[in-house]
Amino acid sequence: MNPSDLPDNLFSNPPPIPPDALRLLRSFNYGTLGDGNATAGMIALVSMCCTLAAVAGPGAAITSDMDGNFPVGTNFLTAGSLAVEQVGSQVLGPLRMLQNSLSGNAMDAAAKSNHYLTKKLNATVGPAKSPISPDHLATAKDSMLLDSLKPSDFDGDGFRGGAASLLRRKAFSGGAEVLYRPGFYFEGLNAELLSSQLVHCHMQHPLVHVPISDLTQLSRLEGTCLGIMDGCSLPIKTPMHIKGCVIARTSVEVLSRFVESRDNASWPYRTLWLVEEPLGPLASQVANQVRLDRMQERYASALESLLTNRLGEGPAPTVAGDIFLGQKRVVKHLVQLERDLPGVAGALRNLFPTLFFGMKHIVDSAQAPKGFSWYLDSIASLAIFLADRMVHSFKRMRHAEFLAHKQKLAASICQRLQRGPLTVTALCRSHNRLRADVCREVLEDLRAAGAVTLEGNLWQLADSPRLPYSRPPVIDVG
């Protein structure tokens, strides 16, 4: 064969998608979310699931009578071009609209309440001595309502009951938190500005989006992102702690440079990487497979429903499901990946419950078509596949130089074999300082691709090489 016929990605093919995971994606009509592009559609669907879990609020979980609760929530990072734009418009776009609507209404309500409170206090102490602004609305409300507590509530035996009431949310302000702490979605790169905004975070559970365009921004956001992921205290006098989720969007180039540079920033490794690269060969579609319709509308409806429950101080949303065996399978696989990417098991531990939570809410947001079906085992397979892709992306970026060297070496070996069969020893001699183990590794990869065969101890070119795909697939979304 001609060495120029070797595909460019001979040594960096992404892992193949399991058939049951592919059927699951098709059931959720993922192709429509990516304008027919399989990778972009999958990334959009997974991003929707992670976002729904993140905005649901603290306590969101999968519940099982036998195995307890499995918390949901996974930080994720999208890298690419088309997929990044799809996530921005289809996933984050509806979120921005809802946040802007709530913030606008909260500002209007605060202005009216501020006028009322200012007028009431001015009647007793005068306007000059008691300036009140919307920023101080919460303090003013709580200060006035504190007077409703009687000293007897904290005398003797009544002390325990009074203290217990203070530990409950909304001890004073009822449902007014949504007016002066209306934030559930934040975005930006300025750590100081984000800190000041997070004071107004509803239930201290933010979803923060950081759009990365420069390698240095990854390092500058280390403290901010880790603080949101792990939990931290806000820079105010009253102790207030936040803990939430982070979404990042960037280009493949920036992410690759980050991995190659071995930067000390650790927060990107605490996220699920959704990198825009081919899914691999896709099996033929099952005839008459029932798919969900109006995926974008379903996501928007699920988003609004979860936020309505959260802002209305409803119970923490849960989904019933016996996921223990699937979670055990996923975690076992994640632990095995630790040798290739340390920390991946902790970062993706909640991925399987998060996918199930998000998909369940998308399905329940409207009536599903007759005959629609989906299975927990398929969601577990998808979670494992996503983890494998993340590790593959990391290794491809970290070892890009070595993989490029192997690609050139493969072409050179094929060129030598055009003259006739050769042993490993002969091939090593024909290449300056080529180690035998590296030569065998390249030959085995070539054989797996169908480019060469082994007869005895002689390697030779195959008559009809079965080369792997070299172009991203486009699926039919009809």
N, C-alpha and C positions, 0 to 999 in steps of 0.2 A: 504494500500500500504506500501511498505518498504521505510523507510525514506532515505535509500541510493539511491533510484531511483530518488530523486529530482535532477534536473539539477543544475550545479554549478552557472549558471547565472540567477537564478530564479528572483532575484530582481535587475538585472542590464542589462536587455535586451535593446538593442538599439532600437530607434523608427523604425517602419516599413517604407519601401520606398513606396511612392505613386505609383499607377499603371501607371499614365501618365509619371512620372519621370523615371520609369523603362523602359517604351517604348522608351523614348528619349535616354537613355543610350544605349539601344540595337540598335537604329537607327544609333548611332555613333560607333557601333561595339566595345564597351568598353571592352568586354571580351578579345579581342586580345591584348589589351594594358597591361593586367594583367596576361598574360600566363594562361588564363582560370579562374583566381581568381577574383570574382566579386568586392571585395573591392579594390584590387590593381588596377584593370582596371578603376574603377570610379575615384580613386584618381589621376591616371595618366591623365585622360581626363580633370578633373577640373584643374589640375596643368598646363596643356597645355594652357587652356583658360586664366588663370591668367597670365601666362608668355607672351603670345602674346599681351595681353593688356598692360603689363608693358614695353615691348620693343618698343611699337608703338611710344612712345615719348609723350611729353606734348601736351595737347589739344585733345588727342584721346577721342572720345565720341560717344554715340548714339544720333542721331539727329531726331527731330520730328518737323514738320511744326507747329503743334498746341501747343506743350508743351516744346519747347526749347531743350537744350542739357542735356544729362545725362553722366557725366564723368565716365570713366572706370579705373580700377586699384584696385586690392585687394591684400594685403599682405597675405601670407599663410605659415603655419607650418605643415610639414608632420611628423608623428610619427609612427614608426613601424619597420618592417624588410623588407619584400618583396616590399611593396609600396615605401619605401625610396629608395631602389635600383632601382626600376623602374623609379622613378622620376629623379634620378641621371643619368641614362643612356639614357632614352628616351626623357626627357624634357630638362635637363640641358646639356646633351652631345652635341647635335647639336648647342646649344648656345655657348658653349666653343669653338667649332671648328670655328664658324664664328668670334668670338672675336679674337681668335689667328690669323686667316688669316688677319683680318683688322689690328691688331697691327703690325704684321710682315711687311705688305705692307707699313704702316705708317712709321715704322722705316727706311725702305729702302728709301722711298721718302724723309724723313727728312734728312737722311745722304747726299743724292744728293743735296738737297736744301741748306744744311749747307755748303757744299763744294763751291757752287756757291756764296753764300752770303759772306763767309769768303774771297774768292778770290777777290770779288768786293770791300769789305771794306779795305782789306789789301793794295789795290792799292792806297788808299787815306790816311789812318791813320797808317798803319803798323800793322803787326800781334801781336806784343807785347802789344799794347794798346787796342786791340779790339778782345779779345777771344770770340768766339761764339760757343756754343755747341748745339746739338739738343734740349736740354731742354729750351734753350733761343730762339728757332726758332720763336715762336709766337711773342715774344717781338720785335725781330729784324724785322720781317716782318711788324708789325704794326708801328714801329718807322719810318721805311722808307716810308711807305705809308701815314703816317700822313703829310709828307711834301707836299702831293698832295692837301691838303686843303689850300686854299688861305685865307689870312687874311681878304679879302673882304667878305668872306662867313659869317663872324661873326661881320661885321660892320653894325651898324644901323639896317635897316629893314631886312638885310640878316641874322641876328643872329638867328631868330626863325627857319628859314629853315636849317641853319647849325646844330643847336642843335637837330632838329628833325631827321636829317640824322644819328646823332650819336646814337639815341635811337633805330635805326633799327638794327637787326642782320646783320652781314656781311657788316658793313659800310666800312670796309677797306679790309679785308682778303678774300673776295669772298667766295669760297667753300673750302678754305684751312683748316677750323676748323677740318674736319675729319682727317687731317694729324697730327695735334698736340693735338687734343682732341678726340682720337679715341675710348675711353672707353664707352661701354654701359652695360657691364656685369662685375661684380667684385665679388670676393669671398674671404673669410678669416675671421679670428677672432681677428687679431691685429688691434686695433682701430687707432693707429698711422700710420701704413702702409696704411690702407684703406683711411685715411684722405689725405695722400700724393698722392695716386693714383686717388682719386676723383677729384683732380685738373684737370685731363685730361679727365673728363667725358663729353661726347658729349651732347650738349644742356642742361647740368646740370640736367639730368634726368637718374639716375643710377638704375640698378637692381642689388641688392646685395644679395648674397647667403651666409648664415652663417651656417656651419655644426657644430651642437652642440653634443658633446660627454660627457660633464661633467656638473653637476648642477651649479657649480660656474660660468661657462661661460655665463649663462643666465643673471646673475647680472652684470658681467663685460661689457656686450654689451648694457646695458640699454641706456647710452647716445648716443652711435653710432647709434643704431637702431631707437631710437626715433627721432634723428636728421634727418635721412634719410626719415622716414615716415612723419614727420611734416614739414620738411624743416629747413635748417640751413645755416649759413655762413661758408665758408671754411677758414682755418687758413692761409690766405695769405693777403698781404697788400691791394690788390685791392678787393673791395667787390664783392664776387661771391657767389651766393646762389644756393643750390641744393635741390631737393626734388624728391624722387623716391619710389621704392617699395623694400620690404624685403622678401626673401624666407629663411625659416629655415628648417633644417632636423635634426631629433633626434630619439631616441628610445622611446618607450612607457614608459619604466622604468624611464628614466630621466624626462620626462614630468610629470609622476605620482608623482615622488618625489618633483618636483617643486610645484605642486598643493598642495600636502600634507604639505609641509613646510611653506606654506603661505608666500613665498618669496615676497619682496617688488618690485621686477622687474615687470614693467607694460607692457613692449613692447610685450611679448607673447600674451597678451589678446587683442592686436590690430591686430591680425592675424586670418585668418580662420584656424581652426584646422582640419586637415585631418588625423584622427587617424585610424590605421588599426585594425578594429574590424568587426565582421560579419554584413552584410547588413540586415539579417533577412530572413524570408521566401520569396522566389521569385515566383511570379505568372508564370503560364505557358506561353511560348512564343507564340506570334501570328503567325499563319501559314503564310508563304511567306512574312514575314516582310522584306522590302527592307532596306539594311544597306550600309553605306559608306564603300568603300574598301580602302586599302593601307593607313591606318590612320597615320602611322609613316611618310610616304612620304608626306602626305598632311600637317602635322604639320611642317615639315622641310621646305616645299615650302612656307607656309604662313609666317613662321618666316623670311625667306630670303626676301620675298616680302615686309614685313613691315619695315625691317631694310634698305632695298634698298631705300625705300621712305624716311625714316628718315635721312639717311646719305646723300642723295641727296637733302636735304632741300626741300622736297616736302610738300604740305599742310598737316596739321594734319589729320590723317586718321579718318574718321567717317563712321558710319553705320546707314542707315536710318531705323527707326522702331518706331511704335506707342506703346511704352512700358509703358506709364504713368499708366494705370490701373494695369498692372502687378507689376510695381515698388511700387505702393500704397499698393497693397496686401502684398508684401514682407516686406515693412517697417512697416506696421501695425503689422505683426507677430513678427518682430524683437523687436519692442517696448514692446510687451507682454513678451518677453524673458528676458527683462532687470531685472526683479525681481529675476531671477535665476542666471544671469551672467551680472552684471552691465558693461556697455560699449560695449556690443555685437552689439547694433543697429548702433553705429558709426563705429565699425570695419567692419561690413558687409554691410554697406549701399550701396556700389557700386557693390555688388556681382552679382546681377541679370543682370545689364548692362554689367558687365565684362564677364559673361558666354555667353551672347548673342553675344558680340563682337568677342570673341574667336571662338565660334562655327561657326559664319558666315564666318570668314576668313578660317577656316578649310574646310567648304563646298565649298567655292568659289575657293579654291586653285587648284582644278581640276574638271572636269565634274562629276556631281553627277549621280549615277545610275538612270535609268528610274523608276519613281514611288516613288523616295525618298521623304519623307515629314517630317517636324518637326514643332513644334508649340511653340509660345511664352508662352502660359499658362503652358506648360510642363517645360519650363526653369524656370519659377517662382516657380513651385512645387519643382524642384530640388534645387533651392536656399534655399527655406524654409526647405527642408529636411536636407541640409548640415548644416544649422544653428541649427536645432534641434539636430543633431548628435554632434555638437560641445558642446552644453549645456549639453547633456547627458554625454559626455566624462568628462566634468568638474565636474559634480555632482558625477559621479561614482568614480572619483579620489579623490575628496575632502571628500566624505563620505564613503570611502572604508571600514573603520573600522566598521561603523554602519551597512553597508550592509552585511558585513561578519557576524556580530552579528545576523542580521535578518535571514540570511541563516541557521545558527545553530539553531535558535529559531524555524524556520519552520520545520526542521527535528525533533526537540524535540516534537513539537505539534503533528505532524503526528504519532510519536511513542506513545504518550498518547492516540490518537484517535484509535489506533489499538485495545485498550481494550474496546472501545464502545463510543457512542456519549457523548459529554460533552458540557456544557455551557461555555460562556466566563469567568464567575466567577470561575467555577471549574478549568478551564485551568490556570487562574491567580494564584489560590491557589496552584496548583501543580508546579508552577514555582516561585522561590524565587524572590520577589519584581518585578514581571512583571506587568507593567501598563496595564489597560484595553484597552486604546486607541491603544497602540502598539500591543497588542494581536489581536484586531479587524483588524488592518491594515495588519498584517501578514496573518490572516485568509482570508481577502478579496483578497489578492494577490494569495493565494493558491486556492481560489475559481475561480479566473479569469484564473488560469492555469489548472483548471479542476481537481485539486487534492482533494478538499473537497466540501461538499454540506451543505446547511443549511435547516433544517426542524424545523419550529417553532423557538425555541431559542437554538436548539441543533445542534452542528456541528459534522459531521461525514465524514469518508473517502469516496471518490467517488469510484464507482465500476470500472469505466474505465477512469482513469485520462487522460486528454489531455495535456500532458506536452509540453512546448515550446521547440523549437529546441535547441540543445546544441553544434552543430558543424557549423563552417563557411561553407556556401554553395559554391559549385563550379559549374559554369554555362557552358553550351555547347556553344562553340564559332564557331561551324561549320556552 
